[in-house]
C-alpha cells in the first residue's frame, strides 16, 4: 500500500481541529483531545478538541443569542438566499480539497468522491435547493369556518436552536441535509461531527463562515458521544435535535428530549431489501445490489441493499453477477484512483462484521465468497473481503441485523406475496429496491413495501426528495420541502376585521 498519511495530510493542507463558538476558533476548556487514526493503516491523521459540558454550554448559548438577538432569523430573504448560493459555489470550488480531507477522515476513496451520492456536488446542490425555499415556503390565508368577520392565517417561523449530529460515513451529504434546511428556515445550529470524520466537516464550516454567515449562527463542538454529544442533546436551550446514526443513540435522544419536548428528527439505519422478480435483468440487479454493498463505503451505508430477495428462477444468475462484482473490488490507498472501496471505520466495527459473518455460517447460510480479514499489504487496516451469503433464511442474524459492512444476504422466494412479506419482516424500513420489467408490478409492490424510499431498477438519494424511514429506521424526513418545514413551527393567527381595524 502506498498510503503515507503525513504526505497526504500535507498535500490537502489538513490542520488539527478546533471548536467554533460564537465566531471564534479555539480549544476545549479541559484541554482534552482526540487523536484520529486512519482506518486503512492505523496511522495518526491529526487531533481535535473533545468538547466538554462547559464548551457545549457556551456553544448553545452563542446559538441562542444569535437566534434571539442576532440578525439571521430576521435577515431579508434575498440576503439569506445569496449567502447560501455563494456557499454552494464555494463548495464546488473546493471539491478536490474536501474529497481529500474525507479520504483522510474515513478512508472513502477519491474514486467514489466523484459519484454523485458521495460527492461534494450533492452537498452544494442541497444548499442551492434549500436556498430556493427561503422566499417561497410560507403559510396560508384561510376563510372563517363558521362565519364571522375575521381573518385566519398561518405563519411558518424558525424553530430555534438546532443540535445537528452527524455520522462519519457520508459527511458531505449529511452536513447539507441538516444544516442547509436549518439555515434556510432561519435557525441557528450547534453542529457535532463524528469523531471519526471531523476534518472535512470543519473545513466545510470554515467555508461557510467565509461565505458571509454571521458569527454564532453555526457553532461546532467536536468530540465523542460522551461527554460532547450527551451534553448537547440534554441542553435545555436546544429546541430541536437532528441525528443520523445508530438506533441505540436515537433512543437515548428521544429519552433526553422528553423533559423539554425538543423536536426530533432521526435517521437510524436500515436493512434494505432488493426484490428481484423473474422478469428482471437479474445480472444487472446482482451487480447493483453488490455494488451498493461493496463499492465506495464497503456497505457502511444505511440504505444499501444488504438483503436480496431473489426469485428462484433467476437465483443463480443473480448470485453469479454479485460474485463478479465482489471479485472486482479493490482496496488500499484511498488517494489511488484505482481503489474502489474503503476500509471499515474502526477496529470495533471490523470485529463486529467478522463476528456476524461467523454467526451466518453457524446458522447454516452458505458463504459463497469473502468474509475474511484482508492480509498482506492490507493487514494493518480494517479491511474485510466482500461476502455473499446464499440460501439465507430471513430469520437469521445476517438477514435481520444491520451489518454495516460488505456483506450481502441472498434469500430465495417463489411468489410475489412471499417476497413482500419477507421484505417487510424487519424492524427497519428505510429503503428498498424492486427489480422487474413489469411497470404494474413495480408500482403494486412499491405501494406494499414499508420503506421510506423505493427505487425501481436502481436507487438514488437526491436533495429535493424526502428521505427517511418507517418503523425503527427513524422519525421525520430530510430533503425537499418536508425537510425545510421540519425546522419551522406553524403558527395560527386570528385577526378580527372590525370597523376600527379597517
C-alpha positions as a printed Julia matrix, in Angstrom:
502×3 Matrix{Float64}:
   0.0     0.0     0.0
   1.36    3.41   -0.96
  -0.59    5.45    1.58
   1.53    7.72    3.75
  -0.89    9.75    5.84
   1.57   12.53    6.57
   2.23   13.08    2.86
  -1.47   13.26    2.05
  -2.11   15.47    5.05
   0.42   17.99    3.78
  -0.98   17.76    0.25
  -4.53   18.7     1.28
  -3.42   21.18    3.95
  -5.02   19.39    6.89
  -4.65   21.2    10.21
  -5.51   19.97   13.68
  -9.09   20.85   14.53
 -10.66   23.45   16.8
 -14.06   24.26   18.23
 -16.05   27.1    16.68
 -18.0    29.01   19.31
 -19.59   32.41   18.65
 -17.38   33.01   15.65
 -14.11   32.11   17.44
 -11.98   29.04   16.74
 -10.5    27.72   19.99
  -9.58   24.64   22.03
 -11.65   22.86   24.67
 -11.61   24.26   28.21
 -10.34   20.97   29.56
  -7.54   20.67   27.02
  -8.7    17.12   26.21
  -8.15   15.99   22.61
  -8.98   13.07   20.32
  -6.35   11.56   18.02
  -7.87   10.18   14.84
  -6.3     7.07   13.31
  -6.67    6.33    9.62
  -8.78    3.18    9.16
  -6.59    1.91    6.31
  -3.26    1.95    8.16
  -3.84    2.97   11.8
  -1.51    5.95   11.25
  -2.27    9.14   13.14
  -4.15   11.63   10.96
  -4.49   14.53   13.4
  -6.23   15.64   16.55
  -9.05   17.9    17.62
 -10.62   19.01   20.91
 -13.08   16.94   22.91
 -15.69   19.49   23.92
 -16.92   19.1    27.48
 -20.18   20.24   29.03
 -18.82   23.76   29.56
 -17.8    24.11   25.91
 -21.15   22.76   24.72
 -22.98   25.18   27.01
 -21.04   28.11   25.56
 -21.79   26.94   22.01
 -25.51   26.54   22.68
 -25.72   29.91   24.41
 -23.96   31.51   21.44
 -26.52   29.96   19.1
 -29.3    31.09   21.42
 -28.08   34.69   21.36
 -27.67   34.57   17.59
 -31.28   33.4    17.31
 -32.9    35.63   19.93
 -30.84   38.79   19.42
 -28.95   38.31   16.16
 -29.83   39.25   12.6
 -30.02   35.83   10.94
 -33.67   34.84   11.66
 -34.89   38.28   10.57
 -32.43   38.77    7.72
 -34.25   39.64    4.49
 -34.9    36.55    2.42
 -32.87   37.81   -0.51
 -29.72   38.18    1.6
 -30.05   34.71    3.09
 -30.58   33.26   -0.39
 -27.39   34.91   -1.66
 -25.28   33.61    1.25
 -26.42   30.01    0.74
 -25.92   30.17   -3.03
 -22.48   31.71   -2.51
 -21.62   28.88   -0.16
 -22.78   26.26   -2.64
 -20.39   27.69   -5.23
 -17.58   27.72   -2.67
 -18.15   24.01   -2.0
 -17.83   23.24   -5.69
 -14.63   25.3    -5.94
 -13.07   23.4    -3.02
 -14.37   19.95   -4.01
 -10.95   18.38   -4.56
  -9.65   19.6    -1.2
 -12.77   18.37    0.6
 -12.6    14.93   -1.03
  -9.01   14.65    0.15
  -9.99   15.54    3.7
 -12.76   12.94    3.63
 -10.28   10.31    2.43
  -8.15   11.12    5.47
 -11.2    11.05    7.72
 -12.93    7.8     6.84
 -10.92    6.24    4.02
 -13.61    6.72    1.35
 -11.62    6.62   -1.91
 -11.39    9.59   -4.23
 -12.88    7.4    -6.96
 -16.16    7.33   -5.01
 -15.97   11.07   -4.35
 -16.85   11.67   -7.99
 -20.04    9.59   -7.74
 -22.97   11.95   -7.12
 -24.26   10.29   -3.94
 -20.81   10.52   -2.35
 -19.6    13.77   -3.86
 -19.31   17.38   -2.77
 -21.73   18.25   -5.59
 -24.68   16.73   -3.76
 -23.96   18.95   -0.75
 -23.72   22.03   -2.95
 -26.94   21.1    -4.72
 -28.68   20.67   -1.35
 -27.74   24.21   -0.31
 -28.92   25.57   -3.66
 -32.17   23.64   -3.32
 -32.96   24.78    0.22
 -32.0    28.37   -0.58
 -34.9    28.25   -3.0
 -37.4    27.68   -0.2
 -36.44   30.8     1.76
 -38.7    33.16   -0.19
 -41.33   30.59   -1.2
 -42.43   28.39    1.71
 -44.92   30.47    3.62
 -48.26   30.0     5.32
 -51.86   30.21    4.18
 -54.8    32.55    4.42
 -57.98   30.66    5.32
 -61.67   31.61    5.3
 -63.65   31.6     8.58
 -65.04   28.12    9.24
 -68.26   29.2    10.97
 -68.61   32.67    9.51
 -67.76   35.93   11.18
 -65.66   38.95   10.42
 -62.12   37.76   11.0
 -59.06   36.76    9.04
 -57.3    33.46    9.71
 -53.72   32.84    8.58
 -50.83   30.51    9.28
 -47.18   31.51    9.55
 -44.01   29.4     9.37
 -41.35   30.55   11.81
 -37.87   29.1    12.56
 -37.86   26.52   15.32
 -34.84   27.98   17.16
 -31.53   26.38   18.16
 -30.78   23.1    16.35
 -28.36   20.41   17.52
 -27.17   18.65   14.36
 -25.27   15.41   15.0
 -23.53   13.74   12.05
 -22.24   10.21   11.46
 -18.88    9.51    9.87
 -19.87    7.7     6.67
 -21.25   10.49    4.44
 -20.19   13.87    5.88
 -20.88   15.92    2.73
 -24.45   14.77    2.18
 -25.46   14.65    5.84
 -23.94   18.03    6.68
 -26.01   19.54    3.9
 -29.19   17.61    4.73
 -29.21   19.09    8.23
 -27.51   22.48    8.02
 -28.99   23.7     4.72
 -32.71   23.49    5.68
 -31.99   24.74    9.21
 -30.27   27.87    7.9
 -32.87   28.34    5.18
 -35.61   28.33    7.81
 -33.75   30.92    9.91
 -32.5    28.62   12.69
 -29.12   28.68   14.38
 -27.05   25.5    14.72
 -24.67   23.69   17.04
 -23.02   21.0    14.96
 -21.3    17.88   16.25
 -19.43   15.85   13.62
 -18.43   12.27   14.28
 -15.06   11.81   15.95
 -14.27    9.51   13.0
 -14.92   12.19   10.36
 -14.35   15.7    11.67
 -11.74   17.29    9.42
 -13.82   17.57    6.25
 -16.75   18.96    8.26
 -14.56   21.55    9.98
 -13.38   22.78    6.59
 -16.97   22.91    5.32
 -17.89   25.11    8.28
 -14.86   27.33    7.7
 -16.0    27.88    4.12
 -19.49   28.67    5.39
 -18.18   31.46    7.6
 -16.16   32.8     4.68
 -19.37   32.92    2.62
 -20.69   35.59    4.98
 -22.58   33.71    7.69
 -22.7    35.84   10.87
 -20.81   34.6    13.92
 -22.75   32.38   16.3
 -25.22   31.17   13.67
 -23.3    27.91   13.2
 -21.12   26.61   16.04
 -19.08   23.39   16.05
 -18.27   21.14   19.01
 -16.01   18.2    18.2
 -15.63   15.16   20.39
 -17.15   11.84   21.37
 -20.7    10.79   22.2
 -19.91   11.24   25.87
 -19.25   13.92   27.0
 -19.85   16.03   23.89
 -22.97   14.51   22.35
 -24.65   13.85   25.69
 -24.17   17.46   26.81
 -25.65   18.69   23.53
 -28.78   16.53   23.41
 -29.64   17.26   27.06
 -29.12   21.03   26.93
 -32.3    22.89   27.84
 -31.72   25.68   25.32
 -31.71   23.32   22.33
 -35.07   23.36   20.54
 -34.51   20.54   18.03
 -32.14   17.61   17.6
 -31.39   16.2    14.16
 -29.4    12.96   14.3
 -28.22   10.28   11.89
 -26.71    7.15   13.42
 -27.5     4.07   15.47
 -30.85    3.06   16.95
 -29.33    2.96   20.44
 -28.27    6.61   20.3
 -31.58    7.52   18.66
 -33.49    6.03   21.59
 -31.3     7.99   24.01
 -32.08   11.2    22.13
 -35.82   10.54   22.36
 -35.46    9.99   26.12
 -33.36   13.13   26.57
 -35.77   15.25   24.54
 -38.76   14.41   26.72
 -38.02   16.79   29.6
 -38.09   19.89   27.36
 -40.18   18.47   24.49
 -37.43   19.01   21.94
 -38.4    18.4    18.34
 -36.53   15.4    16.96
 -35.53   14.14   13.51
 -33.85   10.74   13.43
 -32.42    8.55   10.67
 -31.42    5.3    12.34
 -30.33    2.85    9.7
 -31.86    0.04    7.72
 -31.81   -3.49    6.44
 -32.98   -2.58    2.98
 -34.28   -5.36    0.69
 -33.85   -5.66   -3.04
 -36.73   -7.68   -4.54
 -35.66   -9.35   -7.77
 -38.51  -10.83   -9.85
 -38.14  -13.43  -12.62
 -38.71  -10.92  -15.43
 -35.92   -8.62  -14.18
 -32.45   -8.27  -15.61
 -31.02  -10.45  -12.85
 -27.42   -9.76  -13.83
 -27.94   -6.02  -13.56
 -29.78   -6.48  -10.26
 -26.95   -8.58   -8.84
 -24.33   -6.03   -9.87
 -26.41   -3.16   -8.49
 -27.08   -4.75   -5.11
 -23.5    -5.95   -4.64
 -22.18   -2.62   -5.83
 -24.19   -0.84   -3.12
 -22.83   -3.27   -0.54
 -19.18   -3.03   -1.55
 -18.15   -0.05   -3.69
 -17.29    3.23   -2.02
 -18.35    2.78    1.59
 -17.93   -1.02    1.79
 -21.52   -1.5     2.89
 -21.26    1.19    5.57
 -24.37    2.92    4.24
 -27.74    2.8     5.92
 -29.68    2.45    2.68
 -27.51   -0.2     0.99
 -29.5    -3.18   -0.33
 -27.9    -5.69    2.05
 -30.83   -8.16    1.76
 -31.54   -9.52   -1.71
 -34.83  -11.38   -2.06
 -34.41  -13.23   -5.36
 -36.88  -15.36   -7.29
 -35.7   -18.93   -7.61
 -35.85  -18.81  -11.45
 -33.05  -16.16  -11.57
 -31.33  -17.03   -8.3
 -28.1   -18.46   -9.73
 -27.77  -15.69  -12.33
 -28.13  -13.04   -9.63
 -25.5   -14.65   -7.39
 -23.09  -15.06  -10.29
 -23.31  -11.34  -11.14
 -22.93  -10.35   -7.5
 -19.88  -12.61   -7.18
 -18.31  -10.94  -10.22
 -18.62   -7.52   -8.56
 -17.24   -8.88   -5.29
 -14.18  -10.15   -7.09
 -13.51   -6.82   -8.81
 -13.43   -4.62   -5.7
 -10.02   -3.11   -4.96
  -8.75   -1.75   -1.64
  -5.78    0.28   -0.49
  -4.74    3.92   -0.53
  -7.95    5.97   -0.94
  -5.96    8.56   -2.92
  -5.17    5.91   -5.57
  -7.72    6.28   -8.41
  -7.72    2.51   -8.86
  -9.02    1.89   -5.34
 -12.8     1.41   -5.31
 -13.79    0.77   -1.68
 -12.97    1.88    1.83
 -11.86    0.07    4.98
 -14.27   -0.36    7.86
 -14.16    2.68   10.08
 -12.53    1.22   13.2
 -11.43   -1.97   14.9
 -14.72   -2.31   16.79
 -16.7    -2.36   13.55
 -14.22   -4.75   11.97
 -14.67   -7.25   14.79
 -18.45   -6.86   14.68
 -18.62   -7.62   10.95
 -16.34  -10.64   11.25
 -18.45  -11.92   14.14
 -21.67  -11.61   12.13
 -20.08  -13.44    9.21
 -19.14  -16.28   11.55
 -22.67  -16.35   13.01
 -24.09  -16.55    9.49
 -22.03  -19.66    8.79
 -23.03  -21.19   12.11
 -26.74  -20.57   11.38
 -26.48  -22.54    8.14
 -26.19  -19.89    5.43
 -23.89  -20.79    2.53
 -20.9   -18.46    2.25
 -20.29  -18.09   -1.5
 -17.24  -15.85   -1.2
 -15.36  -13.45    1.08
 -15.98  -12.52    4.67
 -12.34  -12.62    5.74
  -9.97  -10.0     7.03
  -7.63   -8.89    4.26
  -3.98   -9.86    4.67
  -0.67   -8.88    3.1
  -0.24   -5.14    2.48
  -3.78   -4.55    3.79
  -3.34   -6.36    7.1
  -2.79   -3.19    9.14
  -6.13   -1.74    8.04
  -9.74   -2.57    8.79
 -10.41   -4.4     5.52
 -12.91   -7.25    5.08
 -13.27   -9.02    1.74
 -16.77   -8.7     0.2
 -19.03  -11.52    1.39
 -22.05  -13.13   -0.26
 -24.29  -15.46    1.72
 -26.71  -17.65   -0.25
 -29.64  -19.77    0.95
 -30.27  -17.34    3.81
 -33.35  -17.71    5.98
 -34.89  -14.32    6.68
 -34.86  -15.03   10.42
 -31.05  -15.32   10.55
 -28.98  -12.62   12.22
 -27.3   -11.65    8.94
 -30.78  -11.03    7.45
 -32.12   -9.05   10.41
 -29.21   -7.09   11.84
 -27.65   -4.09   10.13
 -24.15   -5.45    9.47
 -22.72   -2.14    8.2
 -20.09   -3.91    6.19
 -19.59   -5.56    2.76
 -21.96   -8.47    3.39
 -24.89   -9.38    1.1
 -27.52  -11.9     2.26
 -29.49  -13.58   -0.54
 -32.91  -15.02    0.33
 -34.86  -17.11   -2.24
 -38.6   -16.71   -2.87
 -41.24  -18.16   -5.19
 -44.34  -15.91   -5.08
 -44.8   -12.14   -5.13
 -46.74  -12.09   -1.85
 -43.95  -14.11   -0.22
 -41.35  -11.58   -1.36
 -43.37   -8.68    0.05
 -43.85  -10.48    3.36
 -40.13  -11.21    3.64
 -39.22   -7.64    2.7
 -41.45   -6.22    5.44
 -40.32   -8.78    8.01
 -37.76   -6.48    9.64
 -37.63   -3.84   12.35
 -36.27   -1.39    9.79
 -37.94    0.47    6.94
 -35.51    2.89    5.33
 -35.13    1.87    1.7
 -35.93   -0.88   -0.78
 -35.41   -1.8    -4.41
 -37.77   -3.51   -6.87
 -36.25   -5.12   -9.96
 -38.78   -6.02  -12.63
 -39.68   -5.31  -16.25
 -43.4    -5.07  -15.36
 -44.41   -1.47  -14.58
 -47.67   -2.54  -12.92
 -45.85   -4.98  -10.67
 -43.25   -2.33   -9.83
 -45.91    0.11   -8.65
 -48.03   -2.54   -6.94
 -45.11   -3.94   -4.94
 -43.73   -0.48   -4.09
 -47.05    0.51   -2.54
 -46.94   -2.55   -0.26
 -43.37   -2.11    0.99
 -42.96   -0.48    4.41
 -39.99    1.66    3.45
 -39.37    5.38    3.12
 -37.76    5.26   -0.35
 -38.25    2.59   -3.02
 -36.12    2.52   -6.14
 -37.29    0.77   -9.31
 -34.38   -0.94  -11.1
 -31.96    1.43   -9.37
 -31.62    3.75   -6.39
 -30.52    7.35   -5.82
 -30.62    9.9    -2.98
 -31.3    13.43   -4.24
 -31.54   16.73   -2.3
 -35.03   17.7    -3.46
 -36.62   14.38   -2.41
 -37.72   13.49    1.13
 -35.55   10.78    2.68
 -36.24    8.85    5.89
 -37.67    5.66    7.22
 -40.6     3.72    8.57
 -40.59    1.79   11.85
 -37.25    1.81   13.69
 -35.44    3.47   10.83
 -36.29    6.82   12.35
 -38.58    9.82   12.61
 -39.13   12.56   10.05
 -37.64   13.22    6.64
 -34.59   15.02    5.25
 -34.57   16.58    1.8
 -37.17   18.59   -0.1
 -39.88   20.8     1.33
 -40.53   18.38    4.18
 -37.0    18.99    5.5
 -37.43   22.78    5.41
 -40.75   22.55    7.25
 -39.18   20.28    9.9
 -37.1    23.26   11.04
 -40.14   25.52   11.45
 -43.04   25.94   13.83
 -46.51   26.54   12.39
 -48.37   29.44   13.97
 -52.05   30.33   13.51
 -53.1    33.99   13.69
 -56.75   35.08   14.02
 -57.43   38.74   13.3
 -60.91   40.33   13.73
 -61.8    42.63   10.87
 -63.74   45.21   12.86
 -64.6    48.65   11.62
 -61.95   50.14   13.89
 -59.24   47.9    12.44
 -60.34   48.59    8.88
